[in-house]
């Protein structure tokens, strides 16, 4: 399945995607996860992250534009894709913080492109692209901010309600009709993963349902075939 995750910082997107990637890999599926749209890219080295927040706004915007467009091809060409943020996050954060001198975001130069990215994906008529709007209560976001603050936090505590409202608005405008709302308030990451799988089942292809139905043993296992039937046999 091809997932696009969006939502306010601290909602739990990255945690869920990490669990989801492990879930598919345990079932022998190749995955492609990209969680590097929030500035600065969390996949970079500490040195590169520190440098990237100091880039001029036009350089930040140009870099973001190229990778947003590049990921259209990722969605088109990989079966199990997990994209976090993409152009919808950019629309929210650049509009909210682009002119804030205390923010490392850049002003929103080209908002009009947002729907064009979605059209390019929809033109491929892929059967399983799902938009996942991840959210949590204001108090939950606030508590997570205080207990495990991000090094380069984007959202200010006093802006939580407004940023959530803007994500609601952006999701409403998105052209992807297959979508779910995942509220992580008061849930463990594993509970949120189970809820995500249940919510997205109506959009799953027969092949996806077959993958999810695999009985996977705990621990390491070998794949064997007996009388033409594929089995996962625990090692040892």
MODELLER restraints for C-alpha pairs under 7 A, 6 or more apart:
rsr = mdl.restraints
at = mdl.atoms
rsr.add(forms.Gaussian(group=physical.xy_distance, feature=features.Distance(at['CA:1:A'], at['CA:79:A']), mean=6.20, stdev=0.5))
rsr.add(forms.Gaussian(group=physical.xy_distance, feature=features.Distance(at['CA:1:A'], at['CA:80:A']), mean=4.97, stdev=0.5))
rsr.add(forms.Gaussian(group=physical.xy_distance, feature=features.Distance(at['CA:1:A'], at['CA:81:A']), mean=6.67, stdev=0.5))
rsr.add(forms.Gaussian(group=physical.xy_distance, feature=features.Distance(at['CA:1:A'], at['CA:128:A']), mean=5.43, stdev=0.5))
rsr.add(forms.Gaussian(group=physical.xy_distance, feature=features.Distance(at['CA:1:A'], at['CA:129:A']), mean=6.63, stdev=0.5))
rsr.add(forms.Gaussian(group=physical.xy_distance, feature=features.Distance(at['CA:1:A'], at['CA:204:A']), mean=7.00, stdev=0.5))
rsr.add(forms.Gaussian(group=physical.xy_distance, feature=features.Distance(at['CA:1:A'], at['CA:208:A']), mean=6.82, stdev=0.5))
rsr.add(forms.Gaussian(group=physical.xy_distance, feature=features.Distance(at['CA:2:A'], at['CA:75:A']), mean=6.72, stdev=0.5))
rsr.add(forms.Gaussian(group=physical.xy_distance, feature=features.Distance(at['CA:2:A'], at['CA:79:A']), mean=6.58, stdev=0.5))
rsr.add(forms.Gaussian(group=physical.xy_distance, feature=features.Distance(at['CA:2:A'], at['CA:80:A']), mean=5.36, stdev=0.5))
rsr.add(forms.Gaussian(group=physical.xy_distance, feature=features.Distance(at['CA:2:A'], at['CA:81:A']), mean=4.60, stdev=0.5))
rsr.add(forms.Gaussian(group=physical.xy_distance, feature=features.Distance(at['CA:2:A'], at['CA:82:A']), mean=6.25, stdev=0.5))
rsr.add(forms.Gaussian(group=physical.xy_distance, feature=features.Distance(at['CA:2:A'], at['CA:128:A']), mean=5.89, stdev=0.5))
rsr.add(forms.Gaussian(group=physical.xy_distance, feature=features.Distance(at['CA:2:A'], at['CA:129:A']), mean=4.71, stdev=0.5))
rsr.add(forms.Gaussian(group=physical.xy_distance, feature=features.Distance(at['CA:2:A'], at['CA:130:A']), mean=6.22, stdev=0.5))
rsr.add(forms.Gaussian(group=physical.xy_distance, feature=features.Distance(at['CA:3:A'], at['CA:81:A']), mean=5.88, stdev=0.5))
rsr.add(forms.Gaussian(group=physical.xy_distance, feature=features.Distance(at['CA:3:A'], at['CA:82:A']), mean=4.88, stdev=0.5))
rsr.add(forms.Gaussian(group=physical.xy_distance, feature=features.Distance(at['CA:3:A'], at['CA:83:A']), mean=6.20, stdev=0.5))
rsr.add(forms.Gaussian(group=physical.xy_distance, feature=features.Distance(at['CA:3:A'], at['CA:129:A']), mean=5.95, stdev=0.5))
rsr.add(forms.Gaussian(group=physical.xy_distance, feature=features.Distance(at['CA:3:A'], at['CA:130:A']), mean=5.07, stdev=0.5))
rsr.add(forms.Gaussian(group=physical.xy_distance, feature=features.Distance(at['CA:3:A'], at['CA:131:A']), mean=6.04, stdev=0.5))
rsr.add(forms.Gaussian(group=physical.xy_distance, feature=features.Distance(at['CA:3:A'], at['CA:132:A']), mean=6.84, stdev=0.5))
rsr.add(forms.Gaussian(group=physical.xy_distance, feature=features.Distance(at['CA:4:A'], at['CA:82:A']), mean=6.01, stdev=0.5))
rsr.add(forms.Gaussian(group=physical.xy_distance, feature=features.Distance(at['CA:4:A'], at['CA:83:A']), mean=4.77, stdev=0.5))
rsr.add(forms.Gaussian(group=physical.xy_distance, feature=features.Distance(at['CA:4:A'], at['CA:84:A']), mean=5.94, stdev=0.5))
rsr.add(forms.Gaussian(group=physical.xy_distance, feature=features.Distance(at['CA:4:A'], at['CA:130:A']), mean=6.24, stdev=0.5))
rsr.add(forms.Gaussian(group=physical.xy_distance, feature=features.Distance(at['CA:4:A'], at['CA:131:A']), mean=4.84, stdev=0.5))
rsr.add(forms.Gaussian(group=physical.xy_distance, feature=features.Distance(at['CA:4:A'], at['CA:132:A']), mean=5.94, stdev=0.5))
rsr.add(forms.Gaussian(group=physical.xy_distance, feature=features.Distance(at['CA:5:A'], at['CA:13:A']), mean=6.60, stdev=0.5))
rsr.add(forms.Gaussian(group=physical.xy_distance, feature=features.Distance(at['CA:5:A'], at['CA:83:A']), mean=6.04, stdev=0.5))
rsr.add(forms.Gaussian(group=physical.xy_distance, feature=features.Distance(at['CA:5:A'], at['CA:84:A']), mean=4.69, stdev=0.5))
rsr.add(forms.Gaussian(group=physical.xy_distance, feature=features.Distance(at['CA:5:A'], at['CA:85:A']), mean=5.97, stdev=0.5))
rsr.add(forms.Gaussian(group=physical.xy_distance, feature=features.Distance(at['CA:5:A'], at['CA:131:A']), mean=6.10, stdev=0.5))
rsr.add(forms.Gaussian(group=physical.xy_distance, feature=features.Distance(at['CA:5:A'], at['CA:132:A']), mean=4.75, stdev=0.5))
rsr.add(forms.Gaussian(group=physical.xy_distance, feature=features.Distance(at['CA:5:A'], at['CA:133:A']), mean=6.00, stdev=0.5))
rsr.add(forms.Gaussian(group=physical.xy_distance, feature=features.Distance(at['CA:5:A'], at['CA:134:A']), mean=6.86, stdev=0.5))
rsr.add(forms.Gaussian(group=physical.xy_distance, feature=features.Distance(at['CA:6:A'], at['CA:84:A']), mean=6.08, stdev=0.5))
rsr.add(forms.Gaussian(group=physical.xy_distance, feature=features.Distance(at['CA:6:A'], at['CA:85:A']), mean=4.90, stdev=0.5))
rsr.add(forms.Gaussian(group=physical.xy_distance, feature=features.Distance(at['CA:6:A'], at['CA:88:A']), mean=6.98, stdev=0.5))
rsr.add(forms.Gaussian(group=physical.xy_distance, feature=features.Distance(at['CA:6:A'], at['CA:89:A']), mean=6.50, stdev=0.5))
rsr.add(forms.Gaussian(group=physical.xy_distance, feature=features.Distance(at['CA:6:A'], at['CA:132:A']), mean=6.27, stdev=0.5))
rsr.add(forms.Gaussian(group=physical.xy_distance, feature=features.Distance(at['CA:6:A'], at['CA:133:A']), mean=5.05, stdev=0.5))
rsr.add(forms.Gaussian(group=physical.xy_distance, feature=features.Distance(at['CA:6:A'], at['CA:134:A']), mean=6.07, stdev=0.5))
rsr.add(forms.Gaussian(group=physical.xy_distance, feature=features.Distance(at['CA:7:A'], at['CA:133:A']), mean=5.51, stdev=0.5))
rsr.add(forms.Gaussian(group=physical.xy_distance, feature=features.Distance(at['CA:7:A'], at['CA:134:A']), mean=4.99, stdev=0.5))
rsr.add(forms.Gaussian(group=physical.xy_distance, feature=features.Distance(at['CA:7:A'], at['CA:135:A']), mean=5.85, stdev=0.5))
rsr.add(forms.Gaussian(group=physical.xy_distance, feature=features.Distance(at['CA:7:A'], at['CA:167:A']), mean=6.13, stdev=0.5))
rsr.add(forms.Gaussian(group=physical.xy_distance, feature=features.Distance(at['CA:8:A'], at['CA:135:A']), mean=6.53, stdev=0.5))
rsr.add(forms.Gaussian(group=physical.xy_distance, feature=features.Distance(at['CA:8:A'], at['CA:163:A']), mean=6.69, stdev=0.5))
rsr.add(forms.Gaussian(group=physical.xy_distance, feature=features.Distance(at['CA:8:A'], at['CA:164:A']), mean=6.05, stdev=0.5))
rsr.add(forms.Gaussian(group=physical.xy_distance, feature=features.Distance(at['CA:9:A'], at['CA:155:A']), mean=6.67, stdev=0.5))
rsr.add(forms.Gaussian(group=physical.xy_distance, feature=features.Distance(at['CA:10:A'], at['CA:141:A']), mean=5.75, stdev=0.5))
rsr.add(forms.Gaussian(group=physical.xy_distance, feature=features.Distance(at['CA:10:A'], at['CA:144:A']), mean=6.43, stdev=0.5))
rsr.add(forms.Gaussian(group=physical.xy_distance, feature=features.Distance(at['CA:10:A'], at['CA:145:A']), mean=6.92, stdev=0.5))
rsr.add(forms.Gaussian(group=physical.xy_distance, feature=features.Distance(at['CA:11:A'], at['CA:134:A']), mean=5.98, stdev=0.5))
rsr.add(forms.Gaussian(group=physical.xy_distance, feature=features.Distance(at['CA:11:A'], at['CA:135:A']), mean=4.99, stdev=0.5))
rsr.add(forms.Gaussian(group=physical.xy_distance, feature=features.Distance(at['CA:11:A'], at['CA:136:A']), mean=5.52, stdev=0.5))
rsr.add(forms.Gaussian(group=physical.xy_distance, feature=features.Distance(at['CA:11:A'], at['CA:141:A']), mean=6.48, stdev=0.5))
rsr.add(forms.Gaussian(group=physical.xy_distance, feature=features.Distance(at['CA:11:A'], at['CA:184:A']), mean=6.81, stdev=0.5))
rsr.add(forms.Gaussian(group=physical.xy_distance, feature=features.Distance(at['CA:13:A'], at['CA:134:A']), mean=6.40, stdev=0.5))
rsr.add(forms.Gaussian(group=physical.xy_distance, feature=features.Distance(at['CA:14:A'], at['CA:35:A']), mean=6.98, stdev=0.5))
rsr.add(forms.Gaussian(group=physical.xy_distance, feature=features.Distance(at['CA:15:A'], at['CA:189:A']), mean=6.87, stdev=0.5))
rsr.add(forms.Gaussian(group=physical.xy_distance, feature=features.Distance(at['CA:16:A'], at['CA:189:A']), mean=6.33, stdev=0.5))
rsr.add(forms.Gaussian(group=physical.xy_distance, feature=features.Distance(at['CA:16:A'], at['CA:193:A']), mean=6.20, stdev=0.5))
rsr.add(forms.Gaussian(group=physical.xy_distance, feature=features.Distance(at['CA:17:A'], at['CA:82:A']), mean=6.76, stdev=0.5))
rsr.add(forms.Gaussian(group=physical.xy_distance, feature=features.Distance(at['CA:21:A'], at['CA:31:A']), mean=6.46, stdev=0.5))
rsr.add(forms.Gaussian(group=physical.xy_distance, feature=features.Distance(at['CA:27:A'], at['CA:211:A']), mean=6.80, stdev=0.5))
rsr.add(forms.Gaussian(group=physical.xy_distance, feature=features.Distance(at['CA:27:A'], at['CA:216:A']), mean=6.99, stdev=0.5))
rsr.add(forms.Gaussian(group=physical.xy_distance, feature=features.Distance(at['CA:30:A'], at['CA:80:A']), mean=6.79, stdev=0.5))
rsr.add(forms.Gaussian(group=physical.xy_distance, feature=features.Distance(at['CA:31:A'], at['CA:80:A']), mean=4.94, stdev=0.5))
rsr.add(forms.Gaussian(group=physical.xy_distance, feature=features.Distance(at['CA:31:A'], at['CA:81:A']), mean=6.02, stdev=0.5))
rsr.add(forms.Gaussian(group=physical.xy_distance, feature=features.Distance(at['CA:32:A'], at['CA:78:A']), mean=7.00, stdev=0.5))
rsr.add(forms.Gaussian(group=physical.xy_distance, feature=features.Distance(at['CA:32:A'], at['CA:80:A']), mean=6.24, stdev=0.5))
rsr.add(forms.Gaussian(group=physical.xy_distance, feature=features.Distance(at['CA:32:A'], at['CA:81:A']), mean=4.89, stdev=0.5))
rsr.add(forms.Gaussian(group=physical.xy_distance, feature=features.Distance(at['CA:32:A'], at['CA:82:A']), mean=6.31, stdev=0.5))
rsr.add(forms.Gaussian(group=physical.xy_distance, feature=features.Distance(at['CA:33:A'], at['CA:81:A']), mean=5.75, stdev=0.5))
rsr.add(forms.Gaussian(group=physical.xy_distance, feature=features.Distance(at['CA:33:A'], at['CA:82:A']), mean=4.52, stdev=0.5))
rsr.add(forms.Gaussian(group=physical.xy_distance, feature=features.Distance(at['CA:33:A'], at['CA:83:A']), mean=6.02, stdev=0.5))
rsr.add(forms.Gaussian(group=physical.xy_distance, feature=features.Distance(at['CA:34:A'], at['CA:82:A']), mean=6.17, stdev=0.5))
rsr.add(forms.Gaussian(group=physical.xy_distance, feature=features.Distance(at['CA:34:A'], at['CA:83:A']), mean=5.04, stdev=0.5))
rsr.add(forms.Gaussian(group=physical.xy_distance, feature=features.Distance(at['CA:34:A'], at['CA:84:A']), mean=6.29, stdev=0.5))
rsr.add(forms.Gaussian(group=physical.xy_distance, feature=features.Distance(at['CA:35:A'], at['CA:83:A']), mean=6.17, stdev=0.5))
rsr.add(forms.Gaussian(group=physical.xy_distance, feature=features.Distance(at['CA:35:A'], at['CA:84:A']), mean=4.86, stdev=0.5))
rsr.add(forms.Gaussian(group=physical.xy_distance, feature=features.Distance(at['CA:36:A'], at['CA:42:A']), mean=5.81, stdev=0.5))
rsr.add(forms.Gaussian(group=physical.xy_distance, feature=features.Distance(at['CA:36:A'], at['CA:43:A']), mean=6.29, stdev=0.5))
rsr.add(forms.Gaussian(group=physical.xy_distance, feature=features.Distance(at['CA:37:A'], at['CA:85:A']), mean=5.87, stdev=0.5))
rsr.add(forms.Gaussian(group=physical.xy_distance, feature=features.Distance(at['CA:37:A'], at['CA:86:A']), mean=5.98, stdev=0.5))
rsr.add(forms.Gaussian(group=physical.xy_distance, feature=features.Distance(at['CA:38:A'], at['CA:85:A']), mean=6.99, stdev=0.5))
rsr.add(forms.Gaussian(group=physical.xy_distance, feature=features.Distance(at['CA:40:A'], at['CA:49:A']), mean=5.47, stdev=0.5))
rsr.add(forms.Gaussian(group=physical.xy_distance, feature=features.Distance(at['CA:40:A'], at['CA:52:A']), mean=6.31, stdev=0.5))
rsr.add(forms.Gaussian(group=physical.xy_distance, feature=features.Distance(at['CA:40:A'], at['CA:53:A']), mean=6.08, stdev=0.5))
rsr.add(forms.Gaussian(group=physical.xy_distance, feature=features.Distance(at['CA:41:A'], at['CA:49:A']), mean=6.62, stdev=0.5))
rsr.add(forms.Gaussian(group=physical.xy_distance, feature=features.Distance(at['CA:53:A'], at['CA:104:A']), mean=5.63, stdev=0.5))
rsr.add(forms.Gaussian(group=physical.xy_distance, feature=features.Distance(at['CA:57:A'], at['CA:106:A']), mean=5.04, stdev=0.5))
rsr.add(forms.Gaussian(group=physical.xy_distance, feature=features.Distance(at['CA:60:A'], at['CA:106:A']), mean=6.91, stdev=0.5))
rsr.add(forms.Gaussian(group=physical.xy_distance, feature=features.Distance(at['CA:61:A'], at['CA:106:A']), mean=6.69, stdev=0.5))
rsr.add(forms.Gaussian(group=physical.xy_distance, feature=features.Distance(at['CA:68:A'], at['CA:86:A']), mean=6.02, stdev=0.5))
rsr.add(forms.Gaussian(group=physical.xy_distance, feature=features.Distance(at['CA:68:A'], at['CA:87:A']), mean=6.19, stdev=0.5))
rsr.add(forms.Gaussian(group=physical.xy_distance, feature=features.Distance(at['CA:72:A'], at['CA:117:A']), mean=7.00, stdev=0.5))
rsr.add(forms.Gaussian(group=physical.xy_distance, feature=features.Distance(at['CA:72:A'], at['CA:121:A']), mean=6.29, stdev=0.5))
rsr.add(forms.Gaussian(group=physical.xy_distance, feature=features.Distance(at['CA:75:A'], at['CA:81:A']), mean=6.31, stdev=0.5))
rsr.add(forms.Gaussian(group=physical.xy_distance, feature=features.Distance(at['CA:76:A'], at['CA:121:A']), mean=6.75, stdev=0.5))
rsr.add(forms.Gaussian(group=physical.xy_distance, feature=features.Distance(at['CA:87:A'], at['CA:114:A']), mean=6.33, stdev=0.5))
rsr.add(forms.Gaussian(group=physical.xy_distance, feature=features.Distance(at['CA:88:A'], at['CA:170:A']), mean=6.52, stdev=0.5))
rsr.add(forms.Gaussian(group=physical.xy_distance, feature=features.Distance(at['CA:91:A'], at['CA:108:A']), mean=6.97, stdev=0.5))
rsr.add(forms.Gaussian(group=physical.xy_distance, feature=features.Distance(at['CA:91:A'], at['CA:111:A']), mean=6.48, stdev=0.5))
rsr.add(forms.Gaussian(group=physical.xy_distance, feature=features.Distance(at['CA:92:A'], at['CA:166:A']), mean=6.18, stdev=0.5))
rsr.add(forms.Gaussian(group=physical.xy_distance, feature=features.Distance(at['CA:92:A'], at['CA:167:A']), mean=6.49, stdev=0.5))
rsr.add(forms.Gaussian(group=physical.xy_distance, feature=features.Distance(at['CA:94:A'], at['CA:105:A']), mean=6.02, stdev=0.5))
rsr.add(forms.Gaussian(group=physical.xy_distance, feature=features.Distance(at['CA:94:A'], at['CA:106:A']), mean=5.77, stdev=0.5))
rsr.add(forms.Gaussian(group=physical.xy_distance, feature=features.Distance(at['CA:94:A'], at['CA:107:A']), mean=5.22, stdev=0.5))
rsr.add(forms.Gaussian(group=physical.xy_distance, feature=features.Distance(at['CA:94:A'], at['CA:108:A']), mean=4.90, stdev=0.5))
rsr.add(forms.Gaussian(group=physical.xy_distance, feature=features.Distance(at['CA:95:A'], at['CA:107:A']), mean=6.57, stdev=0.5))
rsr.add(forms.Gaussian(group=physical.xy_distance, feature=features.Distance(at['CA:95:A'], at['CA:108:A']), mean=5.70, stdev=0.5))
rsr.add(forms.Gaussian(group=physical.xy_distance, feature=features.Distance(at['CA:97:A'], at['CA:103:A']), mean=6.07, stdev=0.5))
rsr.add(forms.Gaussian(group=physical.xy_distance, feature=features.Distance(at['CA:97:A'], at['CA:105:A']), mean=6.03, stdev=0.5))
rsr.add(forms.Gaussian(group=physical.xy_distance, feature=features.Distance(at['CA:98:A'], at['CA:105:A']), mean=5.02, stdev=0.5))
rsr.add(forms.Gaussian(group=physical.xy_distance, feature=features.Distance(at['CA:98:A'], at['CA:106:A']), mean=4.26, stdev=0.5))
rsr.add(forms.Gaussian(group=physical.xy_distance, feature=features.Distance(at['CA:98:A'], at['CA:107:A']), mean=3.76, stdev=0.5))
rsr.add(forms.Gaussian(group=physical.xy_distance, feature=features.Distance(at['CA:98:A'], at['CA:108:A']), mean=6.43, stdev=0.5))
rsr.add(forms.Gaussian(group=physical.xy_distance, feature=features.Distance(at['CA:99:A'], at['CA:106:A']), mean=6.97, stdev=0.5))
rsr.add(forms.Gaussian(group=physical.xy_distance, feature=features.Distance(at['CA:99:A'], at['CA:107:A']), mean=5.75, stdev=0.5))
rsr.add(forms.Gaussian(group=physical.xy_distance, feature=features.Distance(at['CA:115:A'], at['CA:174:A']), mean=6.85, stdev=0.5))
rsr.add(forms.Gaussian(group=physical.xy_distance, feature=features.Distance(at['CA:115:A'], at['CA:175:A']), mean=6.93, stdev=0.5))
rsr.add(forms.Gaussian(group=physical.xy_distance, feature=features.Distance(at['CA:118:A'], at['CA:175:A']), mean=6.35, stdev=0.5))
rsr.add(forms.Gaussian(group=physical.xy_distance, feature=features.Distance(at['CA:128:A'], at['CA:203:A']), mean=6.14, stdev=0.5))
rsr.add(forms.Gaussian(group=physical.xy_distance, feature=features.Distance(at['CA:128:A'], at['CA:204:A']), mean=6.35, stdev=0.5))
rsr.add(forms.Gaussian(group=physical.xy_distance, feature=features.Distance(at['CA:128:A'], at['CA:205:A']), mean=6.91, stdev=0.5))
rsr.add(forms.Gaussian(group=physical.xy_distance, feature=features.Distance(at['CA:129:A'], at['CA:178:A']), mean=6.93, stdev=0.5))
rsr.add(forms.Gaussian(group=physical.xy_distance, feature=features.Distance(at['CA:130:A'], at['CA:178:A']), mean=5.08, stdev=0.5))
rsr.add(forms.Gaussian(group=physical.xy_distance, feature=features.Distance(at['CA:130:A'], at['CA:179:A']), mean=5.27, stdev=0.5))
rsr.add(forms.Gaussian(group=physical.xy_distance, feature=features.Distance(at['CA:131:A'], at['CA:176:A']), mean=6.63, stdev=0.5))
rsr.add(forms.Gaussian(group=physical.xy_distance, feature=features.Distance(at['CA:131:A'], at['CA:178:A']), mean=6.31, stdev=0.5))
rsr.add(forms.Gaussian(group=physical.xy_distance, feature=features.Distance(at['CA:131:A'], at['CA:179:A']), mean=4.44, stdev=0.5))
rsr.add(forms.Gaussian(group=physical.xy_distance, feature=features.Distance(at['CA:131:A'], at['CA:180:A']), mean=6.44, stdev=0.5))
rsr.add(forms.Gaussian(group=physical.xy_distance, feature=features.Distance(at['CA:132:A'], at['CA:179:A']), mean=5.71, stdev=0.5))
rsr.add(forms.Gaussian(group=physical.xy_distance, feature=features.Distance(at['CA:132:A'], at['CA:180:A']), mean=5.10, stdev=0.5))
rsr.add(forms.Gaussian(group=physical.xy_distance, feature=features.Distance(at['CA:132:A'], at['CA:181:A']), mean=6.01, stdev=0.5))
rsr.add(forms.Gaussian(group=physical.xy_distance, feature=features.Distance(at['CA:132:A'], at['CA:182:A']), mean=6.85, stdev=0.5))
rsr.add(forms.Gaussian(group=physical.xy_distance, feature=features.Distance(at['CA:133:A'], at['CA:180:A']), mean=6.24, stdev=0.5))
rsr.add(forms.Gaussian(group=physical.xy_distance, feature=features.Distance(at['CA:133:A'], at['CA:181:A']), mean=4.86, stdev=0.5))
rsr.add(forms.Gaussian(group=physical.xy_distance, feature=features.Distance(at['CA:133:A'], at['CA:182:A']), mean=6.04, stdev=0.5))
rsr.add(forms.Gaussian(group=physical.xy_distance, feature=features.Distance(at['CA:134:A'], at['CA:181:A']), mean=6.11, stdev=0.5))
rsr.add(forms.Gaussian(group=physical.xy_distance, feature=features.Distance(at['CA:134:A'], at['CA:182:A']), mean=4.80, stdev=0.5))
rsr.add(forms.Gaussian(group=physical.xy_distance, feature=features.Distance(at['CA:134:A'], at['CA:183:A']), mean=5.93, stdev=0.5))
rsr.add(forms.Gaussian(group=physical.xy_distance, feature=features.Distance(at['CA:135:A'], at['CA:182:A']), mean=6.21, stdev=0.5))
rsr.add(forms.Gaussian(group=physical.xy_distance, feature=features.Distance(at['CA:135:A'], at['CA:183:A']), mean=4.86, stdev=0.5))
rsr.add(forms.Gaussian(group=physical.xy_distance, feature=features.Distance(at['CA:135:A'], at['CA:184:A']), mean=6.32, stdev=0.5))
rsr.add(forms.Gaussian(group=physical.xy_distance, feature=features.Distance(at['CA:136:A'], at['CA:183:A']), mean=5.13, stdev=0.5))
rsr.add(forms.Gaussian(group=physical.xy_distance, feature=features.Distance(at['CA:136:A'], at['CA:184:A']), mean=5.29, stdev=0.5))
rsr.add(forms.Gaussian(group=physical.xy_distance, feature=features.Distance(at['CA:136:A'], at['CA:185:A']), mean=4.86, stdev=0.5))
rsr.add(forms.Gaussian(group=physical.xy_distance, feature=features.Distance(at['CA:137:A'], at['CA:185:A']), mean=6.00, stdev=0.5))
rsr.add(forms.Gaussian(group=physical.xy_distance, feature=features.Distance(at['CA:138:A'], at['CA:160:A']), mean=6.40, stdev=0.5))
rsr.add(forms.Gaussian(group=physical.xy_distance, feature=features.Distance(at['CA:138:A'], at['CA:161:A']), mean=6.57, stdev=0.5))
rsr.add(forms.Gaussian(group=physical.xy_distance, feature=features.Distance(at['CA:140:A'], at['CA:185:A']), mean=6.28, stdev=0.5))
rsr.add(forms.Gaussian(group=physical.xy_distance, feature=features.Distance(at['CA:142:A'], at['CA:157:A']), mean=6.47, stdev=0.5))
rsr.add(forms.Gaussian(group=physical.xy_distance, feature=features.Distance(at['CA:180:A'], at['CA:199:A']), mean=6.54, stdev=0.5))
rsr.add(forms.Gaussian(group=physical.xy_distance, feature=features.Distance(at['CA:182:A'], at['CA:196:A']), mean=6.68, stdev=0.5))
rsr.add(forms.Gaussian(group=physical.xy_distance, feature=features.Distance(at['CA:184:A'], at['CA:192:A']), mean=6.04, stdev=0.5))
rsr.add(forms.Gaussian(group=physical.xy_distance, feature=features.Distance(at['CA:216:A'], at['CA:232:A']), mean=6.71, stdev=0.5))
rsr.add(forms.Gaussian(group=physical.xy_distance, feature=features.Distance(at['CA:217:A'], at['CA:234:A']), mean=6.35, stdev=0.5))
rsr.add(forms.Gaussian(group=physical.xy_distance, feature=features.Distance(at['CA:220:A'], at['CA:234:A']), mean=5.98, stdev=0.5))
rsr.add(forms.Gaussian(group=physical.xy_distance, feature=features.Distance(at['CA:220:A'], at['CA:235:A']), mean=5.83, stdev=0.5))
rsr.add(forms.Gaussian(group=physical.xy_distance, feature=features.Distance(at['CA:221:A'], at['CA:232:A']), mean=6.03, stdev=0.5))
rsr.add(forms.Gaussian(group=physical.xy_distance, feature=features.Distance(at['CA:221:A'], at['CA:233:A']), mean=5.20, stdev=0.5))
rsr.add(forms.Gaussian(group=physical.xy_distance, feature=features.Distance(at['CA:221:A'], at['CA:234:A']), mean=4.07, stdev=0.5))
rsr.add(forms.Gaussian(group=physical.xy_distance, feature=features.Distance(at['CA:221:A'], at['CA:235:A']), mean=4.84, stdev=0.5))
rsr.add(forms.Gaussian(group=physical.xy_distance, feature=features.Distance(at['CA:222:A'], at['CA:232:A']), mean=5.63, stdev=0.5))
rsr.add(forms.Gaussian(group=physical.xy_distance, feature=features.Distance(at['CA:222:A'], at['CA:233:A']), mean=5.20, stdev=0.5))
rsr.add(forms.Gaussian(group=physical.xy_distance, feature=features.Distance(at['CA:222:A'], at['CA:234:A']), mean=6.32, stdev=0.5))
rsr.add(forms.Gaussian(group=physical.xy_distance, feature=features.Distance(at['CA:222:A'], at['CA:235:A']), mean=6.34, stdev=0.5))
rsr.add(forms.Gaussian(group=physical.xy_distance, feature=features.Distance(at['CA:223:A'], at['CA:230:A']), mean=6.98, stdev=0.5))
rsr.add(forms.Gaussian(group=physical.xy_distance, feature=features.Distance(at['CA:223:A'], at['CA:231:A']), mean=5.73, stdev=0.5))
rsr.add(forms.Gaussian(group=physical.xy_distance, feature=features.Distance(at['CA:223:A'], at['CA:232:A']), mean=4.67, stdev=0.5))
rsr.add(forms.Gaussian(group=physical.xy_distance, feature=features.Distance(at['CA:223:A'], at['CA:233:A']), mean=6.26, stdev=0.5))
rsr.add(forms.Gaussian(group=physical.xy_distance, feature=features.Distance(at['CA:224:A'], at['CA:230:A']), mean=5.93, stdev=0.5))
rsr.add(forms.Gaussian(group=physical.xy_distance, feature=features.Distance(at['CA:224:A'], at['CA:231:A']), mean=5.34, stdev=0.5))
rsr.add(forms.Gaussian(group=physical.xy_distance, feature=features.Distance(at['CA:224:A'], at['CA:232:A']), mean=6.39, stdev=0.5))
rsr.add(forms.Gaussian(group=physical.xy_distance, feature=features.Distance(at['CA:225:A'], at['CA:231:A']), mean=5.94, stdev=0.5))
